[in-house]
Amino acid sequence: MGNQSKFAEKVVASYNPKGAFIFLGAGLLDGEVIAAAKVNLALKMMNRHGLIAGATGTGKTRTLQLIAEQLSDAGVPVFLLDVKGDLSGLHQPGESNPALVERGEALEWPFVPSGFPVELFSLSGKVGNPMRLTVEDFGPVMLGRILELNDTQTGVLAAVFKYADDTKLPLVDFADLKKLISYLTDGPGAAEIKDSYGRISSSTVGTILRKLVALEQQGVSDIFGEKEFDINDLFGRVDGRGVISLLNISDIQDQPILFSTFLLSLLAQLFKSLPEVGDLDKPKLVFFFEEAHLLFKDAPKAFLIQVEQIVRLIRSKGVGVFFCTQAPTDIPESVLGQLGNRVQHALRAFTPNDAEALRKTVKTYPHSEFYEIDRVLTSLGTGQALITVL
């Protein structure tokens, strides 16, 4: 009992913040739940960003749901990516079962079924309210990402966007962009931009146009145009509870670069439109970036720089960002270093790469007198996690 008391005191000292908080669970010691060792996360620290990581089936989505529901109860709007279309049920109260009752009793935090205000969105407009952005607001770096352009081609695209901005030409959809590219490639348009913007190679333009046409054939162009999505719609409240905005991508799961880049573009829009607010008692919005590894995989340097800048600076706008992925090593170090709150579910080490990822992850945790971190990370059960918070 003495060791349990010491453990509970240590946990409470570290995870019992002043002010409003959300409840994450209770400490485990030698396989036993120590209900007195409550693990809480301060609402005012939610804009310090976070990471929810773990192998498939270890409980990441449930952790995400647990946090989102409590944020909604606290009046904080939430944005979630609904990969499989199974989170829309958040608006209906859940049903209890013996396992939930048992878990609630062990935690001394009984399960109380409740529904939450939910709004469904969709990039295609087929499984939710359509989300659209203009090509102009999406920007050349992110458009280059979904077109899978190289640095030279993205640079040409940036020159086209710069010309449009300087001459006050609107770029609303792909049709506008294709017309402008064609105009600047031949004849008077090419002569007009040669001195100020440089000559545009016809082969580079051909590549860009072909890739634009390919995306149009896949129906991707439908997300660009008007009426543009109003960022303020993400800050809704109903009866004092924050609205949980769900972007359903069940119909475009085969286009990961598209939806992951679109999410980043939403963050960029938030960053540009929101005023500086400093540190608040609770965030204005918490943004969950599920399948985050898709955002960074094979991403060009210019794109990664933009991600790092947005994550670093959007905190002062009152927005928290949580990345959800399988392993911390999926996130670039420059971004990972900015994530102050971490929920690490079990890691699996089936391959040499897995073992290396585990080794690197262990090094990022502080020493614990109660756990051997490397052993714990590979033996955690479903719904169990190592948690560190600011």
N, C-alpha and C positions, 0 to 999 in steps of 0.2 A: 504493500500500500504506500510505503514511503516513496518509492520510485514513481508511482502513479501521481502522487501529490506534487512531487517536484516537476514532473512532466507537465501536469495541468497548469502549474504556476508559470512555467516557462512559456507555454503556449498562450495563456491569457495575457501575459505581459507583452507579447509580441503581436497578438492579433485581436486586441480589445481597444479599438480606436475611440477617440472622443468624437461625439457627434453621430450623425446618421451613418448606417453601414448596411451591407448585405451579408447574409449568413451563407458560408460556403460548406460548413460541415463541422465535424469534431475530430480531434486527434486520435490516431491509432497507436497503441503501444503493445507490442508482443501479440498482435492479432486481436486485441480487445479495444472496442470503442470507449474512449474516455469522454463521456458526455460533458464533463465540466471544462474540457479543453476546447472551448468554442473557437472556431476559426472564422474571423470576420474580415471584411474588406471595406475600408472607409469610402463612402460615396465621393468625398472630396478628392480622393486619390484615383478615381476612375479615369480622369483625363491624363493620367501618367501612362496610359496605354497598358496593354497586356498581351500575354501569350497563353493560348490553350492548346496543349500538344499531347500527342499520344498515338499509339498504334490503332489500327482499325478495330472497332468494337470494344474499346476500353472505357467509353463513356464521355467522349468530348462533346457530342451533341447535347447530351443531358446536362452537362455542366453549363454549356452555353444557354440552354433553356432555363436552368435554375437562375442564372444571373439575369437574363433578360426579363423574366417574370418579376423578380424583386425590384429591378430598375423601374419597370412599369408601375408597380405598386408605389414606388417612391416619387412618381410623377416625372420620371426621366424617359423621354422617347428613345426608341431603340430601332436600329436598322439591321436586319438579318438577311443573309442569303439562304434561300430555301432550295437546296440542291435537288432533293427528291420529291418535293411537294408535300412533305409530311408534317410540316410545322404549322400549316394553316389551322390545325385543330387547337391551337393555343386559345382561340376565342371561345372554346367550349370547356366547361369544367371537366377535369379528368375523373376517372373512376378509381376508387380505392381497391386494393387487393391485399392479401396477407403479407406479401413481401414489403409493400409500402408501409403497412402498419408496423411491422417488425422494425424496419429501418427507422421510422419516426420515433418509436419507443426507445431505441438504442441511442438516438441523438438527442432525445428529450425535446424534439421539435416535430410535433405531429403533422401528418399530411392533411391539408385542408384543400379539397378540390375548389378550383376557381377558374373562371374564364377571364380573358384579357382583351382589351381593344386591339384589333388587328386590321391592317389594310394591306391588300394584296396588290403587287405590281408585277409586271412582266415586260421583258424587252420586246417580245414579239406582239404583245397585246392579246395573245390567245388565252392565257391562263391568269390574267390579272389586268389591272389598269395599266395602259401603256406608259413606259418611261422613254422619253425621247430627249435627245440633246441635238443642238445644231452642230454641224461639222466644225464651225468656227470655235465654239466653246470646247469641243472635244480636243482640238489642238493637234499640231503636226507630230509631236512625239508619241502621243497615245495612238493616233491614227496609224503612224508608221509601225507601231507595235502590232496592231491587229492585221495590218497588211503584210507583216513580216518583211519589212524593208531593211536593207543594210544601212550603215551610217551615211553613205553618200546619197542614197535615195531619200532617206529621211531629211537630209540637209536640203535637198532640192524642194521637198515638200514644205519645209520651213520657209524657204524663200518665197514660195507661192503664197503661203499664209501671210507673210510679211507684206507682200505687195497688196494683197487684199485689204489688210489692215490700214496700210498707208493711203490707199485710194478709196477707202470707205466702201468697199464692195462686200456685200453680205455673202457668206458661205453658209447656206442653210442645210443643203443636202448634197448627195453625191453628184447630182446633175449640175449644180453650181460649180462644184470643184472640178469636174471634168471639162466643163466649158472654159473655165479660167486657165487650166493647164494647157488645153489645146490652143487657146489664144496666145499664151506666153511662149509657145514653142516655135511658131512660124509667123512670118510676115511682120506687120507693124508691132505686134505685141512683143516679139523676140527682140526687136530693135529697141523698144522702149525700156526694157528691163536690163539690157546688156551692161550698161555702165554702172547702174546702182546695185543690181542684184546678181550679175553674172549670167553667162549664157547657160541655158538649160539643154543638156544633152538629149537628143531625140530618143536614144536607146533607153535612157533612164526614164523618160516620160512614158515610153512604150510599156516598160515594166510596171510603172505605177498604174497606168490606165488599165492594163490587163488584170492587175490584182483588184482594182476597184470593181471591174466588171464581174470577176469571179465572186466577190462578196455579194454583189447585187443578185447574182444567180442563186446564192444561198439564202437570200431574203434578209441579209444583214443590214442592207441599206435602210430597212424600215425603221431602225432605231434612230436614224438621223432625220431631222426635219422639225416642223412646227405642228402643233403647239408644243413648245419646249417644256420639259418637266420643271415645275417650280420647287426649288430646294426647300422653301418654307413649308411645303407639305409634309416634310419629315419631322416637324416639331409639334405635331398634334397632341392634344390631350382630351380625354373623355372622362368626365366626372373626377377630375384630378389625377387620373392615371395616364401615364405616358403611352402613346400609341406605338405598337410594335409593327413597323413596316417590313413586310416580307417581299423580297424579290424572288419570285418563283422562276427557276431556270430549268425546270424539269423537261422543257421542250427544246432546250439548246445545250444540253449537257455535253454534246459532242463538239462544242466550240468554246473550250475553256479560256483561250486567250481573249476572246471577245468579252465574256462576262466578267472576267477578273479585271481587265483593263477598264471596262465600263464602271466598275465599282470604284476604281482609283479616280476616274474622271469625276464621279460624284463627290469624292473627298476633295478634289481640286476645286470644284464649284463651291463647296462649303467653305474652304479656306479663303477663296476670293471674296465671297459675299458676306461672311460673318465679321462683326467688329471684334476688336480685342477686348477681352473681359478679365484676363488674369486668372487667378485661382478662385473658384467658386465653391460654395458648400456642397454642391452637387453638379454634375456635368449637364450641359444643355442637350447633349445627344451622345449616345454610345453606339459605335459603328462596329459590327462584327464582320470580319473579313475571313469567311470560311474558305477552305481549299486554298489557303494563302500561297502554298508552294507553286500554284499555277501562275501566280502573278510574277514570280521571280525567275522561273525556269527559262534559261536561254535568253533572258532579257538583255537588251543592249545597254551600254553604260549610261547614255543620256536618260533612258527611262528609269534606271535604278537611282540616278541622282535626283530625279523628280520625285520618286517615291520617298526617298530619305528626307528631302526638304519638306514635303507635305506632312509627314509623320512628326518631324521635329518641331514644326511651327504651329500645327493646328491645335496643339494642346492649349495655347494661349487664347484660342477662340472658344474654349469650353467644350471641345469635342474629344471624347476618348475613343481610341481604336484598339480593338482586340483582334489579333491574328490567330486563326485556328488552322493547325496543320499537324502532320504526323510526327515530325521531329524538329527541335529547335534549329538544327543545322539547315533546314529548308529556308530559313530566313537569313539574309545577308547580315554580317556582323554589324554593319553601320546602322541597320534598322533594329536588330535584336538588342543592341545596347540601349535603345530608347524605351524598351518595354519594361516598365517597373513592376508589373504584377504578373506572376506566372503560375499557371495550374498545369502541372506535368503528370499526365496519366502514364500508364505503363508503356515502356519501350520494349521492343523485341530485338534480339540480336541473332538472327538466323544466318546472316551473311557477313563477310569481312567489312563491308560498308556499314552495315548495321552496328557492328561492334565498334567501329571507329566513331560513329555518331553517338553511341552510348558513352564512350570514353570522353568525348568532347563535352557532352551534356553534364556529366558528373562534375567536371572541373568548374562549371559555372555556379555550382551550389555551395553555400557556406557549410563549414564543418558542423556536424550535429553530434551531440553526445549520446543521442538516443537511436540513431540510424546509421547503417552503412549504406550510403547513397547508391552505390553501384548495384548492390544486392536488392535494395528496395525497388529501384526503378524497373527491374525485370520481373519482380514478383508481385507487383500491385494487382489487386483484383479489379473487376469492373466497377466503376464508380469511385475508386480510390485514387488519390493523387498526392504528389508532393506540391506544396503551395508555399510560395514566397511572395510577400507583398511589401509595399513601401509603408 
